[in-house]
Amino acid sequence: MVDTKVILSGWELDNPVIPASGTFGFGKEFADLYDINILGTFSFKGTTLNERFGNSTPRIAECTAGMINSVGLQNPGVEHVVKYELPEMKKYFHKKVIANVSGFSIDEYKQTCEILDKQDNIGIIEVNISCPNVHNGGMAFGTDPKNAAEVTKAVKSVTTKPVYIKLSPNVTDIVAIAKSCEDAGADGLSLINTILGMRIDLNKKKPVVANKMGGFSGPAIFPVALRMVYQVYEAVNIPIIGMGGVSTSDDVIEMMIAGATAVQVGAANLVNPFACKEIIEGLENSMNKYGIKSLKEIIGGAHNG
């Protein structure tokens, strides 16, 4: 028997496989397809203080080895999530979940996180700092170490649950931003978010998505994500949830050897709704193939040589 359990900030998960925010909704649709309680947990739909319709359509563009999305954080707002989605979730998912939070000002982040912190079926608050700071000329919080630290400190001041900061790869030095978040009190890090990309419609001779650019995800970005997880692991002493192009159980193991304690699966869920189920079912075979008895023992293994 192999041991697939991992621990995130004192929270033991049955396995490290976590559907990523924005690709799993609130889990309801997937629960109709299979028992999602086999998951380690999942990160639910990115939530903001107020309801958001999102960006104009079209929002999706296909790529050779991935996709571009520009959904624009469409969600019903935190009060709706607390009143309807989280209570309903308890009926089909019997573990705690990860709450993914976005905001356009420090105060928005604080208010949303403070509300979600009180919910008993939330285990970790994952703060997406890839949003534009409306009070600072639209520059994303996650592109500047000082801004990233400010968000982290603000959220930590109103929460009791572990706070994981989700980092943007669209930066010059992700290590500097990771360290600033750790120094500001982050309990863990999630990386990477999507890479900025675009496609052009050759017939119309204009960008495919209405917002011109969007987040590029899928298998093509896995080597970039792996590199960033590896670099950040060497610089910080807090857990990392790795993500970016993960689509197989071998990818999970590779990401963990680079330094991730757990792994999120994103775009693969949109291609195949059974992706996470199949990855979990394949973990034991992958572990046996590489002579791994316990996943806890391989975290950061690539740094031991």
N, C-alpha and C positions, 0 to 999 in steps of 0.2 A: 504493500500500500504506500502511496505517496501522500505527502502533506501539502495541500494547496492553500492552506490558510495564511493570511498576512495580517499585519496590524497597522492601522493608521491612527496615530494619536490616541492609543489606548483602545481603539475600536477594532475588534477582531472580525475580519471578513472571511467567509467560507472559501473564497478564492479572490484573485486580484482583478477580475473582469468586471468593468463598470461601463455601461453605456454612457456616452458623453452627452452633455446638455445640448439641446437643439436637434438631437437626432432620435430622441426617445419620448418626446412629449412629457406627459405625466405617467407614462407606462401603461395606460389603460388599453390602448389599441394592441400593444404587444401581449398583454395579459390574456387577450382573446385567442392568441396564437399558441402560446405555451406558458408553462408555469414559470413566471419571471422570478420566483423566489430562489431559483438556482443561481441567480446573479450574486456577485459580491454585494453590490448595491447598485443604484443608478443616480445620475445627476439629472435632476428634472429641468424642464424648460426654463431658459433664462428669464428671470423675473425682475421687473422694475417697480418703482414706487407706484406709478400710474399705468393704466392700460395703454398699450401701444398697438396701433394698426400695422406698423412696420413700413417697409419701403414699397415703392410702386413696383408693379410687375412689368416685364418678366424679372424674376428674382434668381433664376437658376440657369447655369450654362454648363454643358457637359464638356469634359476634357478627356484626353487620351487615357490618363491614369488617375482620374479623380473628377472633381466637380468644383464649380464656383457658385457660391450662394451669397445673396445680399438680401436676406429676409428682413433685417432691420429690427431684430428683437421684438417681433410681434408676440404679445402676451397679454393676459387679462388683468395684470396688475396684482400687487401683493395681497391686497385685502380679499380679492376674489380667490386667490390661491389658498389663503388661510381658511376662508369660510367654506369653500367647496372642494377644491382639489385635494388638499391634504387629508381631510376626513374621509373622502371617497377612496383615496389611495390605500388606507388601512384595510379596506375590504379585500384587496387583491395582492397587496405586497406587505409582508409581515416583518420586514426589517426596517431599520432606519434608512433614510435617503440623504443624498447630498443636495443642498439648495444652492442653485447657481444664481448669483445676483449681479445685476448691472445697474449703472447709474450715470447721470450726466453732471453731477456735482457731488462734492463731499457730503453735503447734507442728505442728498437722495440715497447714497450708499448707506449712511448711518441709519436713516429712518427705516429703510427696507430690511436691513440686517437685524435691527433691534426687534422688529415685528417677527421675523422668522426665527430668531433665537429662542422665542418662547414656545415654539412648537415641539412637542415631544417626539414626533417621528422624524425629526431632522437630526442627523448625527454630525454633519460637517457643513459649514457655510463656505461655499466656493465663490470667491469674488472676482468677477471678470473685469480686469482693468484695461481692456482694449477699447473702451468707449471714449468718445470725444468729450473733453472737459469744456462745457459750455461757458465757463467763466475764465477760460484761458485760451481763447482763440481757436477752440476746437481741437487742440492737440490731445491725443489719447493719453490718459493717465499712465498707461503702461509703457510709454516711450521715454519716460524721464524718471530716474531713480528717486528724485525728491518728491514728485507727484505720487509715485507708487507708494512711497513710505507714508505720505500723508493719508492716503486712503486706508492703508493698513492700520495705522494708529487710530484713525477715526472709528473704523469698524471694531477694532479690539476694545475700544473704550465703552462700547455698548453691548458687547456679546460675552457669553460664557462658554459657548461651544467652540471647538477648534475652527480656526479660520485659515483656509487655503487660498492663496492668491493665484489666479490664473493669468499666466504671462503671455504677452504677445511676442511672436517671433520677428515682428517687423521693426527691429531695433538694431543698432550697431553692436551693442554689448549686452546680451541677456544676463550675463553673470553679474554685472554691476547692479542691474535691477533686482535680480534674485536676492542678492546680499542686502540691498537696502530694505527689501520686504522682511527678510529675516531679522535684521537689526531693529526694525519697527515693531516686531512682535508676532509676525506670521507664524502659525503653527505648522504650516506646510505649503507646498507650491504645486500648481498644476501647470504642465507645459507639454506641448505648445498649443496655442490657439491657431487659427488658420493663417495662411500666408496670403498677402494681398496679391490678387491676380485679375486678369480680364480675358475675355474672348471677343472677337469681332466677327459680325455676320458679314460674310463676303458679298452676299447679294445686296443687302441694305447698306453695306459699307459704314456700319456704325456698331458700337458695342452691343453685345447680346443682352446684357442685363441693364435695366433702366438706370441703375445707379452707376453705370459705367464700369466700376470695379467692385470686387467682392472677395470673400474669403475662399481661398483655394485649399481644398482638403482631398484626402484619398491616398492611395498607396504611393503616389509620386513624392509625397512630402515625408515619408517615413525616415529616410536617411538624415534629413535635416532635423527632424524631431529627435532622433536618436542622438545626434551630435550635441544638440542643446541640452538634453537630459544628462548626457555624460559630463559636459562642461559644468553644469550647475551642481551636479552631485559632488564634484571635487571642491566646490566653493562654499557649500552650506552644510549645516548639521541638522536640517529638518527634513521630514519625508517629502518625497516627490511622487506625484501621480503623473505618469508619462502618457502622452497621447500624440497622435498625428500619423495617420496612414496605417494604423494597426488593423489587420484583417485576418490573422491566423494565430494559432496557439504558439507557433514558433516566434512570431513577432512579439507576443507577450513576454516570452522568455528572454528574447534579445533585449527588449526594453528594460526588463528588470536587471539584467546583467550590466546594463549601462548605468543603472542607478535608481530606477523607479521601484517604489514599494508596491504600487498598484498601477493598473493600466486602463485607460479609457478607450472605448471603441466608438468612433463617430460615423464617418461617411459610410462605412461598411453596413451599418444598420439601414441606410436608405436604399442600398442596392439589394440587400438580402435581409429581411426582417428576422431571420433565424441566425444571423451572424454570431451574436454573442453566445447563443445556445451551442452552436457548433464549435466555437472556440473553447468554451468550457469543457465540452465533451472530448475535445482533442488534447486537452492539457496533460492528462495522464500519459498518453502515448508519447507526447513530446518530451515529457520529463523522463520517461523510461529510455527514450532514444538517446538523450544526452546524459544519462546517468545521474539524474537529479532526484533526490529523495524528498527534499523540502524546499519550497520556493523561498522561504525566509532566508535560507542559507546562500542564495545566489545574488541577492540584492547588492549591486555595486561590484560584482565579481570581476568585471573588466578592469577594475582599478587596482587589483591585487598583484598584477604581474610586474 
